Amino acid sequence: MRYKHLLRDLLLSALAEDLGPADVTTEAIVGENESGVAEAVAKSEMVAAGLFLFEEAFLCLDPSMDVHCHVHEGDLVQRGDVLVSLEGKLRAILSAERVALNFLQRLSGIATLTRSYVNAVAGTGVKILDTRKTTPGLRSLEKYAVTAGGGYNHRYGLQDGVLIKDNHIWAAGSIAGAISRARRVHHLLKIEVEVKNITELEEALSAGADVIMLDNMTTDQMTAAATLVSGRVPLEASGNVTLANVRAIAATGVNFISVGALTHSAPAADISLLLRS
């Protein structure tokens, strides 16, 4: 993954937050030179993501730690499968355990939920997108986890593309006015516009939007929008998307479905780190 040195800084910060001056429990019970073996085990079906962070967390405390990953990023694993095995200083294993698991469980949870959405629209040609609704400071990791689950990244940040939303439209006075202003400044960037009804959709089309986001529309409205647009520009569905309705949304004729829940509501995957003899 890019920016490996930044990820190590993140891990060191997380470890410092958890360890403080010392792991008083481990240091009281485990000798400095004792070694140990441990395995990270999946406790339910899941998609693995963040194995590189899990490994690096232990290496931060014991650079000689022997770490072996038994699965790959994006693999679907079953309950009881061993994801990673470790052998090294027992103090390091115990002290890094929580931080390593926190990252692995968080990213695997996002990847697992993403895979569920991707599977739900399989065969439709629709792409599942993430949003910017990420944990502050962890966006690159969480968006990575979406791709590990088979989804696609929308904008990484505000610099990546023009997305005109309702408050931008209010500030400009109209959809056409907002597009005109954005086009003058960013004539090389694609311009996406959020619309809430067919009237706004028609205005966005007339004003030259490159992509149109259908915000919180019903499936009937989205079907009508897709019929009206007839492939002239890509359509993105957004708002109130769930696993229960995502297939129906995909059937309306949209090209993309963005799901904030992938990153803001994914449950952590259930993984345990178990010491072995």
Disulfide bonds with the S-S distance in Angstrom:
none
